[in-house]
């Protein structure tokens, strides 16, 4: 990811994105440079118009996550038991929290 960030930094500064400039930015950030990654990134970005990609990325609508699928009406008995146990545990927690609250209230009573 730091290689892409370095490329964006060079683009933002109006500098050419080439191997030498990319290496300088990465080295200045204290990153050990991988020559193969640098060459691959420079080659991949040669035909990319970064300004257009940035505009598309910022203009792209945010799609909300899909609603979870409705549970199947016929659940396995084991799943039903687990759900019942979870509900019972939650009820126990609620009761114990109420008891704790009453106990604390009695201290200040």
Jmol script that loads the backbone (N, CA, C; Angstrom):
load data "model"
ATOM      1  N   UNK A   1       0.822  -1.175   0.000  1.00  0.00           N
ATOM      2  CA  UNK A   1       0.000   0.000   0.000  1.00  0.00           C
ATOM      3  C   UNK A   1       0.874   1.250   0.000  1.00  0.00           C
ATOM      4  N   UNK A   2       1.997   1.156   0.660  1.00  0.00           N
ATOM      5  CA  UNK A   2       2.869   2.330   0.728  1.00  0.00           C
ATOM      6  C   UNK A   2       3.390   2.726  -0.654  1.00  0.00           C
ATOM      7  N   UNK A   3       3.475   1.775  -1.555  1.00  0.00           N
ATOM      8  CA  UNK A   3       3.931   2.067  -2.910  1.00  0.00           C
ATOM      9  C   UNK A   3       2.885   2.922  -3.640  1.00  0.00           C
ATOM     10  N   UNK A   4       1.630   2.591  -3.444  1.00  0.00           N
ATOM     11  CA  UNK A   4       0.549   3.361  -4.055  1.00  0.00           C
ATOM     12  C   UNK A   4       0.502   4.748  -3.435  1.00  0.00           C
ATOM     13  N   UNK A   5       0.655   4.832  -2.126  1.00  0.00           N
ATOM     14  CA  UNK A   5       0.673   6.132  -1.464  1.00  0.00           C
ATOM     15  C   UNK A   5       1.812   6.995  -1.990  1.00  0.00           C
ATOM     16  N   UNK A   6       2.963   6.396  -2.170  1.00  0.00           N
ATOM     17  CA  UNK A   6       4.103   7.136  -2.702  1.00  0.00           C
ATOM     18  C   UNK A   6       3.796   7.646  -4.104  1.00  0.00           C
ATOM     19  N   UNK A   7       3.117   6.836  -4.892  1.00  0.00           N
ATOM     20  CA  UNK A   7       2.734   7.256  -6.243  1.00  0.00           C
ATOM     21  C   UNK A   7       1.766   8.429  -6.190  1.00  0.00           C
ATOM     22  N   UNK A   8       0.805   8.361  -5.286  1.00  0.00           N
ATOM     23  CA  UNK A   8      -0.148   9.459  -5.143  1.00  0.00           C
ATOM     24  C   UNK A   8       0.530  10.730  -4.658  1.00  0.00           C
ATOM     25  N   UNK A   9       1.493  10.578  -3.795  1.00  0.00           N
ATOM     26  CA  UNK A   9       2.250  11.729  -3.313  1.00  0.00           C
ATOM     27  C   UNK A   9       3.009  12.391  -4.458  1.00  0.00           C
ATOM     28  N   UNK A  10       3.660  11.576  -5.274  1.00  0.00           N
ATOM     29  CA  UNK A  10       4.368  12.112  -6.432  1.00  0.00           C
ATOM     30  C   UNK A  10       3.394  12.814  -7.383  1.00  0.00           C
ATOM     31  N   UNK A  11       2.265  12.204  -7.620  1.00  0.00           N
ATOM     32  CA  UNK A  11       1.265  12.809  -8.502  1.00  0.00           C
ATOM     33  C   UNK A  11       0.782  14.135  -7.935  1.00  0.00           C
ATOM     34  N   UNK A  12       0.497  14.155  -6.646  1.00  0.00           N
ATOM     35  CA  UNK A  12       0.021  15.366  -5.991  1.00  0.00           C
ATOM     36  C   UNK A  12       1.054  16.494  -6.064  1.00  0.00           C
ATOM     37  N   UNK A  13       2.321  16.122  -5.999  1.00  0.00           N
ATOM     38  CA  UNK A  13       3.401  17.115  -6.060  1.00  0.00           C
ATOM     39  C   UNK A  13       3.726  17.523  -7.495  1.00  0.00           C
ATOM     40  N   UNK A  14       3.073  16.887  -8.464  1.00  0.00           N
ATOM     41  CA  UNK A  14       3.328  17.219  -9.863  1.00  0.00           C
ATOM     42  C   UNK A  14       4.606  16.607 -10.401  1.00  0.00           C
ATOM     43  N   UNK A  15       5.100  15.599  -9.738  1.00  0.00           N
ATOM     44  CA  UNK A  15       6.335  14.934 -10.166  1.00  0.00           C
ATOM     45  C   UNK A  15       5.995  13.721 -11.019  1.00  0.00           C
ATOM     46  N   UNK A  16       6.919  13.335 -11.858  1.00  0.00           N
ATOM     47  CA  UNK A  16       6.739  12.155 -12.699  1.00  0.00           C
ATOM     48  C   UNK A  16       6.822  10.901 -11.837  1.00  0.00           C
ATOM     49  N   UNK A  17       5.921   9.975 -12.121  1.00  0.00           N
ATOM     50  CA  UNK A  17       5.941   8.707 -11.391  1.00  0.00           C
ATOM     51  C   UNK A  17       6.826   7.750 -12.179  1.00  0.00           C
ATOM     52  N   UNK A  18       8.078   7.695 -11.753  1.00  0.00           N
ATOM     53  CA  UNK A  18       9.026   6.770 -12.374  1.00  0.00           C
ATOM     54  C   UNK A  18       9.748   6.011 -11.265  1.00  0.00           C
ATOM     55  N   UNK A  19      10.543   5.049 -11.652  1.00  0.00           N
ATOM     56  CA  UNK A  19      11.204   4.190 -10.662  1.00  0.00           C
ATOM     57  C   UNK A  19      12.089   4.990  -9.710  1.00  0.00           C
ATOM     58  N   UNK A  20      12.854   5.907 -10.252  1.00  0.00           N
ATOM     59  CA  UNK A  20      13.793   6.678  -9.430  1.00  0.00           C
ATOM     60  C   UNK A  20      13.050   7.519  -8.393  1.00  0.00           C
ATOM     61  N   UNK A  21      12.014   8.251  -8.820  1.00  0.00           N
ATOM     62  CA  UNK A  21      11.269   9.102  -7.892  1.00  0.00           C
ATOM     63  C   UNK A  21      10.519   8.271  -6.849  1.00  0.00           C
ATOM     64  N   UNK A  22       9.963   7.175  -7.286  1.00  0.00           N
ATOM     65  CA  UNK A  22       9.243   6.312  -6.371  1.00  0.00           C
ATOM     66  C   UNK A  22      10.183   5.744  -5.300  1.00  0.00           C
ATOM     67  N   UNK A  23      11.368   5.326  -5.711  1.00  0.00           N
ATOM     68  CA  UNK A  23      12.362   4.811  -4.760  1.00  0.00           C
ATOM     69  C   UNK A  23      12.748   5.877  -3.749  1.00  0.00           C
ATOM     70  N   UNK A  24      12.928   7.110  -4.223  1.00  0.00           N
ATOM     71  CA  UNK A  24      13.321   8.201  -3.326  1.00  0.00           C
ATOM     72  C   UNK A  24      12.261   8.440  -2.248  1.00  0.00           C
ATOM     73  N   UNK A  25      11.014   8.455  -2.659  1.00  0.00           N
ATOM     74  CA  UNK A  25       9.936   8.698  -1.701  1.00  0.00           C
ATOM     75  C   UNK A  25       9.868   7.565  -0.686  1.00  0.00           C
ATOM     76  N   UNK A  26       9.949   6.340  -1.155  1.00  0.00           N
ATOM     77  CA  UNK A  26       9.883   5.191  -0.252  1.00  0.00           C
ATOM     78  C   UNK A  26      11.064   5.167   0.709  1.00  0.00           C
ATOM     79  N   UNK A  27      12.248   5.440   0.205  1.00  0.00           N
ATOM     80  CA  UNK A  27      13.431   5.459   1.064  1.00  0.00           C
ATOM     81  C   UNK A  27      13.342   6.577   2.086  1.00  0.00           C
ATOM     82  N   UNK A  28      12.804   7.727   1.677  1.00  0.00           N
ATOM     83  CA  UNK A  28      12.650   8.848   2.605  1.00  0.00           C
ATOM     84  C   UNK A  28      11.687   8.499   3.735  1.00  0.00           C
ATOM     85  N   UNK A  29      10.739   7.603   3.442  1.00  0.00           N
ATOM     86  CA  UNK A  29       9.785   7.173   4.463  1.00  0.00           C
ATOM     87  C   UNK A  29      10.342   6.024   5.308  1.00  0.00           C
ATOM     88  N   UNK A  30      11.555   5.576   4.991  1.00  0.00           N
ATOM     89  CA  UNK A  30      12.175   4.507   5.762  1.00  0.00           C
ATOM     90  C   UNK A  30      11.689   3.122   5.375  1.00  0.00           C
ATOM     91  N   UNK A  31      11.211   2.984   4.162  1.00  0.00           N
ATOM     92  CA  UNK A  31      10.697   1.699   3.693  1.00  0.00           C
ATOM     93  C   UNK A  31      11.754   1.013   2.850  1.00  0.00           C
ATOM     94  N   UNK A  32      11.960  -0.265   3.117  1.00  0.00           N
ATOM     95  CA  UNK A  32      12.899  -1.040   2.319  1.00  0.00           C
ATOM     96  C   UNK A  32      12.259  -1.283   0.953  1.00  0.00           C
ATOM     97  N   UNK A  33      12.911  -0.807  -0.094  1.00  0.00           N
ATOM     98  CA  UNK A  33      12.342  -0.812  -1.435  1.00  0.00           C
ATOM     99  C   UNK A  33      12.514  -2.174  -2.095  1.00  0.00           C
ATOM    100  N   UNK A  34      11.418  -2.655  -2.655  1.00  0.00           N
ATOM    101  CA  UNK A  34      11.408  -3.892  -3.430  1.00  0.00           C
ATOM    102  C   UNK A  34      11.407  -3.482  -4.903  1.00  0.00           C
ATOM    103  N   UNK A  35      12.508  -3.727  -5.595  1.00  0.00           N
ATOM    104  CA  UNK A  35      12.686  -3.299  -6.980  1.00  0.00           C
ATOM    105  C   UNK A  35      11.574  -3.836  -7.894  1.00  0.00           C
ATOM    106  N   UNK A  36      11.184  -5.064  -7.675  1.00  0.00           N
ATOM    107  CA  UNK A  36      10.164  -5.678  -8.524  1.00  0.00           C
ATOM    108  C   UNK A  36       8.835  -4.955  -8.364  1.00  0.00           C
ATOM    109  N   UNK A  37       8.472  -4.654  -7.134  1.00  0.00           N
ATOM    110  CA  UNK A  37       7.218  -3.934  -6.893  1.00  0.00           C
ATOM    111  C   UNK A  37       7.236  -2.563  -7.534  1.00  0.00           C
ATOM    112  N   UNK A  38       8.361  -1.885  -7.429  1.00  0.00           N
ATOM    113  CA  UNK A  38       8.482  -0.550  -8.010  1.00  0.00           C
ATOM    114  C   UNK A  38       8.282  -0.632  -9.519  1.00  0.00           C
ATOM    115  N   UNK A  39       8.969  -1.559 -10.167  1.00  0.00           N
ATOM    116  CA  UNK A  39       8.850  -1.702 -11.623  1.00  0.00           C
ATOM    117  C   UNK A  39       7.423  -2.052 -12.024  1.00  0.00           C
ATOM    118  N   UNK A  40       6.792  -2.963 -11.287  1.00  0.00           N
ATOM    119  CA  UNK A  40       5.421  -3.366 -11.614  1.00  0.00           C
ATOM    120  C   UNK A  40       4.453  -2.196 -11.468  1.00  0.00           C
ATOM    121  N   UNK A  41       4.604  -1.421 -10.413  1.00  0.00           N
ATOM    122  CA  UNK A  41       3.704  -0.303 -10.177  1.00  0.00           C
ATOM    123  C   UNK A  41       3.870   0.774 -11.232  1.00  0.00           C
ATOM    124  N   UNK A  42       5.111   1.115 -11.539  1.00  0.00           N
ATOM    125  CA  UNK A  42       5.367   2.134 -12.559  1.00  0.00           C
ATOM    126  C   UNK A  42       4.788   1.690 -13.898  1.00  0.00           C
ATOM    127  N   UNK A  43       4.977   0.432 -14.235  1.00  0.00           N
ATOM    128  CA  UNK A  43       4.437  -0.090 -15.493  1.00  0.00           C
ATOM    129  C   UNK A  43       2.907  -0.068 -15.479  1.00  0.00           C
ATOM    130  N   UNK A  44       2.315  -0.401 -14.360  1.00  0.00           N
ATOM    131  CA  UNK A  44       0.859  -0.437 -14.262  1.00  0.00           C
ATOM    132  C   UNK A  44       0.243   0.956 -14.332  1.00  0.00           C
ATOM    133  N   UNK A  45       0.968   1.956 -13.839  1.00  0.00           N
ATOM    134  CA  UNK A  45       0.426   3.311 -13.797  1.00  0.00           C
ATOM    135  C   UNK A  45       0.695   4.124 -15.061  1.00  0.00           C
ATOM    136  N   UNK A  46       1.477   3.586 -15.988  1.00  0.00           N
ATOM    137  CA  UNK A  46       1.804   4.344 -17.198  1.00  0.00           C
ATOM    138  C   UNK A  46       0.570   4.764 -17.969  1.00  0.00           C
ATOM    139  N   UNK A  47      -0.407   3.903 -18.102  1.00  0.00           N
ATOM    140  CA  UNK A  47      -1.598   4.189 -18.891  1.00  0.00           C
ATOM    141  C   UNK A  47      -2.772   4.702 -18.050  1.00  0.00           C
ATOM    142  N   UNK A  48      -2.567   4.870 -16.753  1.00  0.00           N
ATOM    143  CA  UNK A  48      -3.648   5.293 -15.868  1.00  0.00           C
ATOM    144  C   UNK A  48      -3.644   6.809 -15.730  1.00  0.00           C
ATOM    145  N   UNK A  49      -4.828   7.394 -15.872  1.00  0.00           N
ATOM    146  CA  UNK A  49      -4.990   8.834 -15.644  1.00  0.00           C
ATOM    147  C   UNK A  49      -5.465   8.990 -14.203  1.00  0.00           C
ATOM    148  N   UNK A  50      -4.536   9.290 -13.338  1.00  0.00           N
ATOM    149  CA  UNK A  50      -4.798   9.274 -11.898  1.00  0.00           C
ATOM    150  C   UNK A  50      -5.884  10.271 -11.506  1.00  0.00           C
ATOM    151  N   UNK A  51      -5.897  11.455 -12.120  1.00  0.00           N
ATOM    152  CA  UNK A  51      -6.923  12.444 -11.786  1.00  0.00           C
ATOM    153  C   UNK A  51      -8.320  11.896 -12.041  1.00  0.00           C
ATOM    154  N   UNK A  52      -8.502  11.209 -13.158  1.00  0.00           N
ATOM    155  CA  UNK A  52      -9.809  10.650 -13.483  1.00  0.00           C
ATOM    156  C   UNK A  52     -10.195   9.544 -12.505  1.00  0.00           C
ATOM    157  N   UNK A  53      -9.231   8.738 -12.139  1.00  0.00           N
ATOM    158  CA  UNK A  53      -9.508   7.659 -11.183  1.00  0.00           C
ATOM    159  C   UNK A  53      -9.913   8.242  -9.834  1.00  0.00           C
ATOM    160  N   UNK A  54      -9.248   9.294  -9.404  1.00  0.00           N
ATOM    161  CA  UNK A  54      -9.572   9.927  -8.124  1.00  0.00           C
ATOM    162  C   UNK A  54     -10.972  10.528  -8.178  1.00  0.00           C
ATOM    163  N   UNK A  55     -11.313  11.186  -9.291  1.00  0.00           N
ATOM    164  CA  UNK A  55     -12.651  11.766  -9.433  1.00  0.00           C
ATOM    165  C   UNK A  55     -13.716  10.681  -9.386  1.00  0.00           C
ATOM    166  N   UNK A  56     -13.472   9.572 -10.051  1.00  0.00           N
ATOM    167  CA  UNK A  56     -14.435   8.475 -10.049  1.00  0.00           C
ATOM    168  C   UNK A  56     -14.581   7.877  -8.655  1.00  0.00           C
ATOM    169  N   UNK A  57     -13.481   7.796  -7.948  1.00  0.00           N
ATOM    170  CA  UNK A  57     -13.518   7.211  -6.606  1.00  0.00           C
ATOM    171  C   UNK A  57     -14.290   8.111  -5.653  1.00  0.00           C
ATOM    172  N   UNK A  58     -14.122   9.422  -5.766  1.00  0.00           N
ATOM    173  CA  UNK A  58     -14.822  10.334  -4.862  1.00  0.00           C
ATOM    174  C   UNK A  58     -16.259  10.554  -5.281  1.00  0.00           C
ATOM    175  N   UNK A  59     -16.566  10.354  -6.559  1.00  0.00           N
ATOM    176  CA  UNK A  59     -17.925  10.554  -7.049  1.00  0.00           C
ATOM    177  C   UNK A  59     -18.756   9.283  -6.979  1.00  0.00           C
ATOM    178  N   UNK A  60     -18.135   8.170  -6.722  1.00  0.00           N
ATOM    179  CA  UNK A  60     -18.854   6.898  -6.688  1.00  0.00           C
ATOM    180  C   UNK A  60     -19.811   6.891  -5.505  1.00  0.00           C
ATOM    181  N   UNK A  61     -21.060   6.497  -5.739  1.00  0.00           N
ATOM    182  CA  UNK A  61     -22.009   6.455  -4.622  1.00  0.00           C
ATOM    183  C   UNK A  61     -21.656   5.336  -3.659  1.00  0.00           C
ATOM    184  N   UNK A  62     -21.950   5.587  -2.416  1.00  0.00           N
ATOM    185  CA  UNK A  62     -21.709   4.575  -1.390  1.00  0.00           C
ATOM    186  C   UNK A  62     -22.937   3.681  -1.346  1.00  0.00           C
ATOM    187  N   UNK A  63     -22.734   2.424  -1.575  1.00  0.00           N
ATOM    188  CA  UNK A  63     -23.831   1.470  -1.574  1.00  0.00           C
ATOM    189  C   UNK A  63     -23.936   0.864  -0.189  1.00  0.00           C
ATOM    190  N   UNK A  64     -25.119   0.963   0.423  1.00  0.00           N
ATOM    191  CA  UNK A  64     -25.255   0.361   1.751  1.00  0.00           C
ATOM    192  C   UNK A  64     -25.154  -1.158   1.656  1.00  0.00           C
ATOM    193  N   UNK A  65     -24.745  -1.729   2.735  1.00  0.00           N
ATOM    194  CA  UNK A  65     -24.617  -3.186   2.782  1.00  0.00           C
ATOM    195  C   UNK A  65     -25.989  -3.819   2.597  1.00  0.00           C
ATOM    196  N   UNK A  66     -26.003  -4.935   1.942  1.00  0.00           N
ATOM    197  CA  UNK A  66     -27.263  -5.638   1.714  1.00  0.00           C
ATOM    198  C   UNK A  66     -27.832  -6.124   3.033  1.00  0.00           C
ATOM    199  N   UNK A  67     -29.142  -6.110   3.102  1.00  0.00           N
ATOM    200  CA  UNK A  67     -29.797  -6.585   4.312  1.00  0.00           C
ATOM    201  C   UNK A  67     -29.539  -8.078   4.468  1.00  0.00           C
ATOM    202  N   UNK A  68     -29.347  -8.522   5.681  1.00  0.00           N
ATOM    203  CA  UNK A  68     -29.100  -9.954   5.872  1.00  0.00           C
ATOM    204  C   UNK A  68     -30.304 -10.763   5.402  1.00  0.00           C
ATOM    205  N   UNK A  69     -30.029 -11.921   4.943  1.00  0.00           N
ATOM    206  CA  UNK A  69     -31.085 -12.810   4.460  1.00  0.00           C
ATOM    207  C   UNK A  69     -32.016 -13.171   5.605  1.00  0.00           C
ATOM    208  N   UNK A  70     -33.276 -13.333   5.276  1.00  0.00           N
ATOM    209  CA  UNK A  70     -34.257 -13.702   6.287  1.00  0.00           C
ATOM    210  C   UNK A  70     -33.964 -15.121   6.759  1.00  0.00           C
ATOM    211  N   UNK A  71     -34.114 -15.371   8.047  1.00  0.00           N
ATOM    212  CA  UNK A  71     -33.849 -16.725   8.540  1.00  0.00           C
ATOM    213  C   UNK A  71     -34.816 -17.722   7.916  1.00  0.00           C
ATOM    214  N   UNK A  72     -34.340 -18.909   7.759  1.00  0.00           N
ATOM    215  CA  UNK A  72     -35.155 -19.980   7.201  1.00  0.00           C
ATOM    216  C   UNK A  72     -36.255 -20.332   8.204  1.00  0.00           C
ATOM    217  N   UNK A  73     -37.476 -20.512   7.734  1.00  0.00           N
ATOM    218  CA  UNK A  73     -38.556 -20.820   8.672  1.00  0.00           C
ATOM    219  C   UNK A  73     -38.365 -22.143   9.394  1.00  0.00           C
ATOM    220  N   UNK A  74     -37.777 -23.115   8.743  1.00  0.00           N
ATOM    221  CA  UNK A  74     -37.577 -24.419   9.375  1.00  0.00           C
ATOM    222  C   UNK A  74     -36.124 -24.541   9.802  1.00  0.00           C
ATOM    223  N   UNK A  75     -35.856 -24.132  11.040  1.00  0.00           N
ATOM    224  CA  UNK A  75     -34.496 -24.228  11.542  1.00  0.00           C
ATOM    225  C   UNK A  75     -34.292 -25.588  12.186  1.00  0.00           C
ATOM    226  N   UNK A  76     -33.055 -25.960  12.222  1.00  0.00           N
ATOM    227  CA  UNK A  76     -32.708 -27.223  12.861  1.00  0.00           C
ATOM    228  C   UNK A  76     -32.943 -27.102  14.362  1.00  0.00           C
ATOM    229  N   UNK A  77     -33.312 -28.185  15.029  1.00  0.00           N
ATOM    230  CA  UNK A  77     -33.558 -28.136  16.471  1.00  0.00           C
ATOM    231  C   UNK A  77     -32.346 -27.652  17.267  1.00  0.00           C
ATOM    232  N   UNK A  78     -31.159 -27.988  16.824  1.00  0.00           N
ATOM    233  CA  UNK A  78     -29.963 -27.561  17.548  1.00  0.00           C
ATOM    234  C   UNK A  78     -29.834 -26.043  17.507  1.00  0.00           C
ATOM    235  N   UNK A  79     -30.152 -25.454  16.370  1.00  0.00           N
ATOM    236  CA  UNK A  79     -30.065 -23.997  16.254  1.00  0.00           C
ATOM    237  C   UNK A  79     -31.109 -23.333  17.147  1.00  0.00           C
ATOM    238  N   UNK A  80     -32.301 -23.908  17.207  1.00  0.00           N
ATOM    239  CA  UNK A  80     -33.349 -23.344  18.047  1.00  0.00           C
ATOM    240  C   UNK A  80     -32.945 -23.388  19.514  1.00  0.00           C
ATOM    241  N   UNK A  81     -32.334 -24.483  19.926  1.00  0.00           N
ATOM    242  CA  UNK A  81     -31.884 -24.604  21.316  1.00  0.00           C
ATOM    243  C   UNK A  81     -30.840 -23.553  21.636  1.00  0.00           C
ATOM    244  N   UNK A  82     -29.909 -23.337  20.696  1.00  0.00           N
ATOM    245  CA  UNK A  82     -28.863 -22.343  20.924  1.00  0.00           C
ATOM    246  C   UNK A  82     -29.473 -20.959  21.081  1.00  0.00           C
ATOM    247  N   UNK A  83     -30.456 -20.639  20.239  1.00  0.00           N
ATOM    248  CA  UNK A  83     -31.095 -19.334  20.333  1.00  0.00           C
ATOM    249  C   UNK A  83     -31.827 -19.172  21.665  1.00  0.00           C
ATOM    250  N   UNK A  84     -32.518 -20.236  22.094  1.00  0.00           N
ATOM    251  CA  UNK A  84     -33.226 -20.184  23.365  1.00  0.00           C
ATOM    252  C   UNK A  84     -32.247 -19.993  24.516  1.00  0.00           C
ATOM    253  N   UNK A  85     -31.116 -20.681  24.459  1.00  0.00           N
ATOM    254  CA  UNK A  85     -30.111 -20.557  25.511  1.00  0.00           C
ATOM    255  C   UNK A  85     -29.557 -19.138  25.555  1.00  0.00           C
ATOM    256  N   UNK A  86     -29.332 -18.563  24.390  1.00  0.00           N
ATOM    257  CA  UNK A  86     -28.823 -17.189  24.354  1.00  0.00           C
ATOM    258  C   UNK A  86     -29.824 -16.226  24.980  1.00  0.00           C
ATOM    259  N   UNK A  87     -31.109 -16.422  24.650  1.00  0.00           N
ATOM    260  CA  UNK A  87     -32.137 -15.554  25.221  1.00  0.00           C
ATOM    261  C   UNK A  87     -32.184 -15.694  26.734  1.00  0.00           C
ATOM    262  N   UNK A  88     -32.087 -16.927  27.227  1.00  0.00           N
ATOM    263  CA  UNK A  88     -32.111 -17.164  28.663  1.00  0.00           C
ATOM    264  C   UNK A  88     -30.921 -16.507  29.347  1.00  0.00           C
ATOM    265  N   UNK A  89     -29.747 -16.607  28.712  1.00  0.00           N
ATOM    266  CA  UNK A  89     -28.553 -15.985  29.286  1.00  0.00           C
ATOM    267  C   UNK A  89     -28.714 -14.471  29.344  1.00  0.00           C
ATOM    268  N   UNK A  90     -29.293 -13.898  28.300  1.00  0.00           N
ATOM    269  CA  UNK A  90     -29.504 -12.455  28.283  1.00  0.00           C
ATOM    270  C   UNK A  90     -30.460 -12.043  29.399  1.00  0.00           C
ATOM    271  N   UNK A  91     -31.519 -12.833  29.592  1.00  0.00           N
ATOM    272  CA  UNK A  91     -32.468 -12.535  30.659  1.00  0.00           C
ATOM    273  C   UNK A  91     -31.798 -12.611  32.020  1.00  0.00           C
ATOM    274  N   UNK A  92     -30.925 -13.600  32.211  1.00  0.00           N
ATOM    275  CA  UNK A  92     -30.203 -13.726  33.469  1.00  0.00           C
ATOM    276  C   UNK A  92     -29.307 -12.520  33.693  1.00  0.00           C
ATOM    277  N   UNK A  93     -28.660 -12.071  32.635  1.00  0.00           N
ATOM    278  CA  UNK A  93     -27.795 -10.893  32.749  1.00  0.00           C
ATOM    279  C   UNK A  93     -28.605  -9.677  33.143  1.00  0.00           C
ATOM    280  N   UNK A  94     -29.781  -9.524  32.526  1.00  0.00           N
ATOM    281  CA  UNK A  94     -30.627  -8.380  32.843  1.00  0.00           C
ATOM    282  C   UNK A  94     -31.039  -8.408  34.303  1.00  0.00           C
ATOM    283  N   UNK A  95     -31.400  -9.564  34.796  1.00  0.00           N
ATOM    284  CA  UNK A  95     -31.809  -9.689  36.189  1.00  0.00           C
ATOM    285  C   UNK A  95     -30.638  -9.366  37.096  1.00  0.00           C
ATOM    286  N   UNK A  96     -29.493  -9.896  36.795  1.00  0.00           N
ATOM    287  CA  UNK A  96     -28.356  -9.652  37.669  1.00  0.00           C
ATOM    288  C   UNK A  96     -27.929  -8.186  37.625  1.00  0.00           C
ATOM    289  N   UNK A  97     -28.069  -7.538  36.490  1.00  0.00           N
ATOM    290  CA  UNK A  97     -27.743  -6.114  36.404  1.00  0.00           C
ATOM    291  C   UNK A  97     -28.722  -5.291  37.232  1.00  0.00           C
ATOM    292  N   UNK A  98     -30.007  -5.690  37.206  1.00  0.00           N
ATOM    293  CA  UNK A  98     -31.005  -4.999  38.016  1.00  0.00           C
ATOM    294  C   UNK A  98     -30.699  -5.171  39.496  1.00  0.00           C
ATOM    295  N   UNK A  99     -30.311  -6.362  39.879  1.00  0.00           N
ATOM    296  CA  UNK A  99     -29.976  -6.614  41.277  1.00  0.00           C
ATOM    297  C   UNK A  99     -28.775  -5.788  41.703  1.00  0.00           C
ATOM    298  N   UNK A 100     -27.820  -5.693  40.836  1.00  0.00           N
ATOM    299  CA  UNK A 100     -26.631  -4.890  41.137  1.00  0.00           C
ATOM    300  C   UNK A 100     -27.014  -3.430  41.305  1.00  0.00           C
ATOM    301  N   UNK A 101     -27.864  -2.943  40.425  1.00  0.00           N
ATOM    302  CA  UNK A 101     -28.305  -1.549  40.504  1.00  0.00           C
ATOM    303  C   UNK A 101     -29.041  -1.284  41.807  1.00  0.00           C
ATOM    304  N   UNK A 102     -29.887  -2.226  42.227  1.00  0.00           N
ATOM    305  CA  UNK A 102     -30.610  -2.081  43.492  1.00  0.00           C
ATOM    306  C   UNK A 102     -29.643  -2.084  44.655  1.00  0.00           C
ATOM    307  N   UNK A 103     -28.638  -2.938  44.583  1.00  0.00           N
ATOM    308  CA  UNK A 103     -27.654  -2.990  45.660  1.00  0.00           C
ATOM    309  C   UNK A 103     -26.876  -1.697  45.785  1.00  0.00           C
ATOM    310  N   UNK A 104     -26.503  -1.151  44.651  1.00  0.00           N
ATOM    311  CA  UNK A 104     -25.760   0.112  44.661  1.00  0.00           C
ATOM    312  C   UNK A 104     -26.664   1.232  45.149  1.00  0.00           C
ATOM    313  N   UNK A 105     -27.932   1.226  44.751  1.00  0.00           N
ATOM    314  CA  UNK A 105     -28.856   2.253  45.187  1.00  0.00           C
ATOM    315  C   UNK A 105     -29.034   2.214  46.705  1.00  0.00           C
ATOM    316  N   UNK A 106     -29.020   1.017  47.281  1.00  0.00           N
ATOM    317  CA  UNK A 106     -29.211   0.915  48.722  1.00  0.00           C
ATOM    318  C   UNK A 106     -28.028   1.514  49.482  1.00  0.00           C
ATOM    319  N   UNK A 107     -26.869   1.549  48.871  1.00  0.00           N
ATOM    320  CA  UNK A 107     -25.719   2.170  49.534  1.00  0.00           C
ATOM    321  C   UNK A 107     -25.907   3.678  49.689  1.00  0.00           C
ATOM    322  N   UNK A 108     -26.583   4.275  48.721  1.00  0.00           N
ATOM    323  CA  UNK A 108     -26.772   5.730  48.753  1.00  0.00           C
ATOM    324  C   UNK A 108     -28.145   6.128  49.262  1.00  0.00           C
ATOM    325  N   UNK A 109     -28.952   5.155  49.626  1.00  0.00           N
ATOM    326  CA  UNK A 109     -30.298   5.229  49.968  1.00  0.00           C
ATOM    327  C   UNK A 109     -30.928   6.157  50.810  1.00  0.00           C
TER     328      UNK A 109
END
end "model"
wireframe off; spacefill off
backbone 0.3
color backbone group
